[in-house]
Amino acid sequence: MSDAERLHARLVGELASAGCLSPTWREVFAQVPRHLFIPGTVWVEEDGRTSRLNRDESPDAWLEACYDDRPVITQLDDGDGSEQGYWSSSASMPTLVAMMLDALDLEPGMRVLEVGTGTGYNAALLAVRTGAENVTSVEVDAALAGRARTSLKALGLAVTVVTGDGALGHRPSAPYDRILSTAAVQRVPYPWVQQTAAGGGIVTPWGTAFHNGALLRLRVDEDGTASGHFDGNAGFMWLRDQRTPHGAVEDRVLPDHDFTESATELHPYSPLSDFDSSFAIGLRVPAMKSTVVFDGYAPGTGAYTVYLTDPYAGSWASWRIEPGPPPYRVRQHGPRRLFDELTTAHRWWKEAGSPSHTRFGATVTPDEQYVWLDDPAHRVPPPLSEPAGLP
Ligand SMILES: C[S@@+](CC[C@H](N)C(=O)[O-])C[C@H]1O[C@@H](n2cnc3c(N)ncnc32)[C@H](O)[C@@H]1O
């Protein structure tokens, strides 16, 4: 048995023992070696730092990374060549891949559209399960699409890989029984609903600028609408035109900015770190991003500041946490009172009984889309302000 075969078998065994793979999907995962889809140069996240790994320079570490249960970053900054910046493509974490495939409820012979081909690994798993002739995958980046095409072909999997904007779906192969997006959205592109057969399903990571990631599972009805619940933690990179702009705190919080100052008893833990709370807050505070800046090197040992920013309006708030009891100092700048919005949204969530994200759902129609609590008739109240722009 080669090292690759041993590591592949180990990963599949780990996923199965963790309860992530049904016997059917276990069989499928065992047929698709992940390392055949991973490029020679990748990046992995370790202790909060991103490090580069090259197959020729460190073959053992590279192969281990291919079979660890974590994402392997395969492109930075849309492949601008700088080899720096934000993740723009990856082979997703295998646990997450398994969770999303399971949520798809796929049967052999079903026609599937994948949005975000990336390496082609997930497309290969889909192809083994439902038949390669039934799988279409769209990737916005031509170089990535080309590479995935080659990797799929080498395994004899004749998946249709299209270079294009997956937000438009791919009409020539429609209708689909299932659409799976492996890039996150803040709005579900309506062409996905149009191109799914009635009774079919759409699975996509869905989030907000404040909280990137729950899995949304929609069922498409005959009347051209789709509805379904959120379930599961699925942090993903965004569909390209739905990204909230990146940017460092020091570019947004400038020394000559005026601000108002107040004090709060509220600690950031619940609004920021509780998955359900931050998911719900994100529904009410459009385009608000949070960044935590620690004073010292080691997080958790000392003081830190939470920055809330709106990259469009230029508003910001800082929330200073010192060790010891509250109050904590808050400063707010700009037309949006971002901290006040956050506390209002947090109070709304608490007063609603602190619902888990799984009690929320979304409905997509040709004219609008909205999020609800428990039932489509019970819409989440509107956003607390209009941001200057939205992706
Ligand atoms: C997390 S990766 C997908 C992982 C992939 N399924 C795999 O198995 O390797 C997300 C991918 O979505 C692609 N993407 C982003 N926006 C897109 C769009 N509008 N249309 C198609 N692909 C898009 C990115 O280029 C990236 O390759």
The ligand as an SDF file (V2000), in Angstrom:
LIG
                    3D

 27 29  0  0  0  0  0  0  0  0999 V2000
  -14.5150   26.4950   -1.6500 C   0  0  0  0  0  0  0  0  0  0  0  0
  -14.0940   26.5820   -3.3210 S   0  0  0  0  0  0  0  0  0  0  0  0
  -14.9240   25.1830   -4.0040 C   0  0  0  0  0  0  0  0  0  0  0  0
  -14.3430   23.8490   -3.6810 C   0  0  0  0  0  0  0  0  0  0  0  0
  -14.6220   22.8190   -4.7310 C   0  0  0  0  0  0  0  0  0  0  0  0
  -15.9950   22.4220   -4.8140 N   0  0  0  0  0  0  0  0  0  0  0  0
  -13.7000   21.6310   -4.6070 C   0  0  0  0  0  0  0  0  0  0  0  0
  -14.1690   20.4950   -4.4830 O   0  0  0  0  0  0  0  0  0  0  0  0
  -12.4830   21.8420   -4.6550 O   0  0  0  0  0  0  0  0  0  0  0  0
  -15.1210   27.8760   -3.9600 C   0  0  0  0  0  0  0  0  0  0  0  0
  -14.9570   28.0730   -5.4410 C   0  0  0  0  0  0  0  0  0  0  0  0
  -16.0200   28.8900   -5.8950 O   0  0  0  0  0  0  0  0  0  0  0  0
  -15.5220   29.6210   -6.9920 C   0  0  0  0  0  0  0  0  0  0  0  0
  -16.4340   30.7310   -7.2690 N   0  0  0  0  0  0  0  0  0  0  0  0
  -16.5630   31.9130   -6.6100 C   0  0  0  0  0  0  0  0  0  0  0  0
  -17.5030   32.6690   -7.1990 N   0  0  0  0  0  0  0  0  0  0  0  0
  -17.9940   31.9570   -8.2440 C   0  0  0  0  0  0  0  0  0  0  0  0
  -18.9780   32.2010   -9.2210 C   0  0  0  0  0  0  0  0  0  0  0  0
  -19.6480   33.3650   -9.2520 N   0  0  0  0  0  0  0  0  0  0  0  0
  -19.2160   31.2480  -10.1460 N   0  0  0  0  0  0  0  0  0  0  0  0
  -18.5330   30.0730  -10.1250 C   0  0  0  0  0  0  0  0  0  0  0  0
  -17.5820   29.7940   -9.2310 N   0  0  0  0  0  0  0  0  0  0  0  0
  -17.3160   30.7060   -8.2840 C   0  0  0  0  0  0  0  0  0  0  0  0
  -14.1470   30.0360   -6.5240 C   0  0  0  0  0  0  0  0  0  0  0  0
  -13.3300   30.4450   -7.6140 O   0  0  0  0  0  0  0  0  0  0  0  0
  -13.6760   28.7710   -5.8440 C   0  0  0  0  0  0  0  0  0  0  0  0
  -12.9590   27.9680   -6.7120 O   0  0  0  0  0  0  0  0  0  0  0  0
  1  2  1  0
  2  3  1  0
  2 10  1  0
  3  4  1  0
  4  5  1  0
  5  6  1  0
  5  7  1  0
  7  8  2  0
  7  9  1  0
 10 11  1  0
 11 12  1  0
 11 26  1  0
 12 13  1  0
 13 14  1  0
 13 24  1  0
 14 15  1  0
 14 23  1  0
 15 16  2  0
 16 17  1  0
 17 18  1  0
 17 23  2  0
 18 19  1  0
 18 20  2  0
 20 21  1  0
 21 22  2  0
 22 23  1  0
 24 25  1  0
 24 26  1  0
 26 27  1  0
M  CHG  2   2   1   9  -1
M  END
$$$$
